[in-house]
Amino acid sequence: MANTTFANLKISALRKAGNNYSANDATRLEMAGGIINDIMGLFQGLLKGHPFTLDIGNTVSTTSNQAYVDLTDTDIIEVYKVYQRVSNRALTQITYDQYITLAPDPTRFGGLPDMAWAPKVAIDVSGNCDWSLYLLPTPSSAITLYYDYIKNLRFTADGTSANSEFCKLPNVYDAWIYSEFKPLFYEIIDPSNTNLINRSRKDALEDRAIFMNLILSQATRPSQIASRREGMGYRFNQVETTPEP
């Protein structure tokens, strides 16, 4: 099973919405890309914390007597877990207020970190969010920290520069993307056709409930789905879920 490229998602979404287009129609394809990226943003909120949204086991090295470390990943939505293996424990994530209350002067406290505050520090010149981890106590030596984060599900651009990127969801969920795509597409190309738009919205909401059940059971094989449009109703086999981190 291979995840679908952005290029193929755009082409298939347009075809399934009944659109005849030329492969050279860059404007129509970029519009489709924008809609799909909006849909991926919707999925981001619906699936936050699901294993499909996580990037796990990343590492960063601390610096002796430096209270923070910078994270270099450019697709972080939220730092999810931080842990170290020196004493084999997860760091407790705290708020800024807690950090300041516990250590107004972090240089006065050194040792093995057991708490972390993860602020989004700034946006760089490419529009990426820069993230840092502030640690308590301040590391007294260089150690390896491990961290998991919620990744950005969107493609990096709407247009051709992102065509070779793969969707972060398995291709069994492509049909969900296509279902959500239709009403958004029809609102742009045929805004006066309220019957078509409302019907496709209704289908999209029904499919959203179905696919949310599928994704929470972590179904990843197309054979687990029977099409409602074949008159069979959607059916899926429950698969064992992964315990939350």
C-alpha positions as CSV (number, residue, x, y, z in Angstrom):
1,M,0.0,0.0,0.0
2,A,1.5,3.3,-1.0
3,N,0.2,6.7,0.0
4,T,-1.0,8.9,-2.9
5,T,1.0,11.8,-4.3
6,F,-0.4,15.3,-4.2
7,A,-0.4,15.4,-8.0
8,N,-2.6,12.3,-8.2
9,L,-4.9,13.5,-5.5
10,K,-5.6,16.7,-7.4
11,I,-6.3,14.9,-10.6
12,S,-8.5,12.3,-9.1
13,A,-10.4,14.8,-7.0
14,L,-11.2,16.9,-10.1
15,R,-12.3,13.8,-12.0
16,K,-14.5,12.5,-9.2
17,A,-16.2,15.9,-9.0
18,G,-17.1,15.4,-12.6
19,N,-14.7,18.0,-14.0
20,N,-13.2,17.6,-17.5
21,Y,-9.9,19.4,-17.5
22,S,-6.7,19.6,-19.4
23,A,-3.6,18.3,-17.7
24,N,-2.0,21.6,-18.8
25,D,-4.7,23.6,-16.9
26,A,-2.4,24.8,-14.1
27,T,-5.0,27.2,-12.7
28,R,-7.6,24.4,-12.2
29,L,-5.0,22.1,-10.7
30,E,-3.7,24.7,-8.3
31,M,-7.3,25.5,-7.2
32,A,-7.8,21.8,-6.5
33,G,-4.5,21.9,-4.5
34,G,-5.8,24.7,-2.4
35,I,-9.1,22.9,-1.6
36,I,-7.2,19.7,-0.7
37,N,-4.9,21.6,1.6
38,D,-7.9,23.2,3.3
39,I,-9.3,19.7,3.8
40,M,-6.0,18.5,5.3
41,G,-6.3,21.4,7.7
42,L,-9.7,20.2,8.7
43,F,-8.4,16.7,9.2
44,Q,-5.6,18.2,11.4
45,G,-8.2,19.4,13.9
46,L,-10.3,16.2,13.7
47,L,-7.4,13.8,14.2
48,K,-5.0,15.7,16.5
49,G,-2.9,13.2,18.4
50,H,-3.9,10.2,16.3
51,P,-0.8,8.1,15.4
52,F,-1.2,9.1,11.7
53,T,-0.6,12.7,12.8
54,L,2.5,12.0,14.9
55,D,6.2,12.2,14.1
56,I,7.9,10.2,16.9
57,G,11.4,9.5,18.2
58,N,13.1,12.7,17.1
59,T,16.3,13.7,19.0
60,V,18.1,16.8,20.0
61,S,21.2,17.3,22.1
62,T,21.3,19.7,25.1
63,T,24.2,22.0,25.8
64,S,25.7,22.2,29.2
65,N,24.4,25.1,31.2
66,Q,22.1,26.2,28.4
67,A,18.4,26.3,29.5
68,Y,16.9,25.6,26.1
69,V,17.4,23.6,22.9
70,D,16.1,24.6,19.4
71,L,14.1,22.2,17.3
72,T,14.9,22.2,13.6
73,D,11.8,20.4,12.2
74,T,9.7,22.7,10.0
75,D,6.4,20.9,10.2
76,I,5.7,21.0,14.0
77,I,2.1,21.9,15.0
78,E,2.6,21.0,18.6
79,V,5.3,19.3,20.7
80,Y,3.5,16.3,22.0
81,K,6.0,14.4,24.3
82,V,9.5,15.0,25.5
83,Y,11.6,12.3,27.3
84,Q,15.1,11.3,28.1
85,R,16.7,7.9,28.6
86,V,19.4,8.8,31.1
87,S,17.0,8.2,33.9
88,N,14.3,6.7,31.6
89,R,11.5,9.1,32.2
90,A,9.2,11.5,30.3
91,L,9.5,15.2,31.0
92,T,6.5,16.9,32.5
93,Q,5.4,19.6,30.1
94,I,4.6,22.9,31.9
95,T,3.3,26.3,31.0
96,Y,5.2,29.5,30.7
97,D,3.8,30.7,34.0
98,Q,4.9,27.5,35.7
99,Y,8.3,27.8,34.2
100,I,8.8,31.4,35.5
101,T,7.3,30.5,38.9
102,L,9.6,27.5,39.3
103,A,12.8,29.1,38.0
104,P,12.8,33.0,37.6
105,D,16.6,32.6,37.1
106,P,17.2,29.2,35.3
107,T,21.0,29.6,35.6
108,R,20.7,29.0,39.3
109,F,19.4,25.4,38.9
110,G,21.4,22.7,37.1
111,G,20.9,19.0,36.8
112,L,19.1,16.4,34.8
113,P,15.9,18.0,33.2
114,D,12.6,16.6,34.3
115,M,10.3,19.4,33.0
116,A,9.9,21.2,29.7
117,W,8.2,24.2,28.3
118,A,7.7,24.2,24.5
119,P,7.1,27.7,23.1
120,K,6.6,28.6,19.5
121,V,9.3,31.2,19.4
122,A,9.0,32.9,16.0
123,I,8.3,32.5,12.3
124,D,11.3,32.3,10.1
125,V,11.8,34.0,6.7
126,S,10.2,30.9,4.9
127,G,7.1,31.1,7.1
128,N,8.0,28.1,9.2
129,C,7.4,28.2,13.0
130,D,10.5,27.9,15.1
131,W,10.2,25.8,18.2
132,S,12.4,25.6,21.3
133,L,12.3,23.5,24.5
134,Y,13.1,25.3,27.7
135,L,14.2,22.8,30.4
136,L,14.1,22.5,34.1
137,P,16.5,22.1,35.7
138,T,18.9,23.6,33.2
139,P,21.0,20.7,31.8
140,S,24.3,20.5,33.6
141,S,25.7,18.3,30.8
142,A,25.0,17.4,27.2
143,I,22.4,14.6,26.9
144,T,20.1,13.4,24.2
145,L,16.4,14.4,24.4
146,Y,13.7,12.6,22.5
147,Y,10.6,14.2,21.4
148,D,7.4,13.4,19.5
149,Y,5.3,16.1,17.8
150,I,2.1,16.6,15.9
151,K,3.0,17.2,12.3
152,N,1.4,19.5,9.8
153,L,-0.8,17.3,7.5
154,R,-0.9,20.0,4.8
155,F,1.2,19.8,1.6
156,T,3.9,22.5,1.5
157,A,2.3,24.3,-1.5
158,D,-0.9,24.2,-3.5
159,G,0.9,24.2,-6.8
160,T,3.3,22.0,-8.8
161,S,6.3,22.4,-6.4
162,A,4.5,20.0,-4.0
163,N,3.3,17.5,-6.6
164,S,5.7,14.7,-5.6
165,E,4.9,14.9,-1.9
166,F,2.9,12.0,-0.5
167,C,-0.3,12.4,1.5
168,K,0.3,11.7,5.2
169,L,-2.8,9.6,5.4
170,P,-2.9,6.1,3.9
171,N,-4.6,5.9,0.5
172,V,-7.6,4.1,2.0
173,Y,-8.6,7.6,3.1
174,D,-8.4,9.2,-0.3
175,A,-12.1,8.7,-0.8
176,W,-12.7,10.8,2.3
177,I,-10.7,13.6,0.7
178,Y,-12.6,13.4,-2.5
179,S,-15.9,13.5,-0.6
180,E,-15.0,16.6,1.3
181,F,-13.6,18.1,-1.9
182,K,-16.8,18.1,-3.9
183,P,-18.9,20.7,-2.0
184,L,-15.9,23.1,-1.7
185,F,-15.2,22.7,-5.4
186,Y,-18.9,23.2,-6.5
187,E,-19.1,26.4,-4.3
188,I,-16.3,27.9,-6.5
189,I,-17.3,26.7,-10.0
190,D,-21.1,26.6,-9.7
191,P,-22.1,28.7,-6.6
192,S,-25.7,29.1,-7.8
193,N,-26.3,25.4,-7.9
194,T,-27.5,25.1,-4.3
195,N,-29.1,21.7,-4.8
196,L,-25.8,20.2,-6.0
197,I,-23.8,21.9,-3.2
198,N,-26.2,20.9,-0.4
199,R,-26.4,17.3,-1.6
200,S,-22.6,17.0,-1.8
201,R,-22.4,18.6,1.7
202,K,-24.8,16.1,3.1
203,D,-22.8,13.2,1.5
204,A,-19.5,14.7,2.9
205,L,-20.9,14.9,6.4
206,E,-22.1,11.3,6.2
207,D,-18.8,10.1,4.9
208,R,-16.9,12.1,7.5
209,A,-18.7,10.2,10.3
210,I,-17.9,6.9,8.5
211,F,-14.3,7.6,7.9
212,M,-13.8,9.0,11.4
213,N,-14.9,5.6,12.7
214,L,-12.5,3.9,10.2
215,I,-9.6,6.1,11.2
216,L,-10.2,5.7,14.9
217,S,-10.1,1.9,14.3
218,Q,-6.9,2.5,12.3
219,A,-8.3,0.7,9.2
220,T,-5.6,0.9,6.5
221,R,-6.7,-1.6,3.8
222,P,-9.2,-0.7,1.0
223,S,-10.7,-4.2,1.3
224,Q,-12.1,-3.2,4.7
225,I,-14.5,-0.7,3.0
226,A,-17.6,-1.5,1.1
227,S,-19.0,1.5,-0.9
228,R,-22.3,3.1,0.2
229,R,-22.7,4.0,-3.4
230,E,-22.8,0.3,-4.3
231,G,-25.9,0.0,-2.1
232,M,-24.0,-2.2,0.5
233,G,-23.5,0.4,3.2
234,Y,-20.0,1.0,4.5
235,R,-18.6,-1.8,6.6
236,F,-15.3,-2.2,8.2
237,N,-13.4,-4.7,10.2
238,Q,-12.2,-3.5,13.6
239,V,-8.5,-3.6,13.9
240,E,-6.6,-3.4,17.1
241,T,-5.8,0.2,18.1
242,T,-2.5,1.4,19.3
243,P,-2.5,2.7,22.9
244,E,-2.1,6.4,23.2
245,P,1.4,7.5,24.1
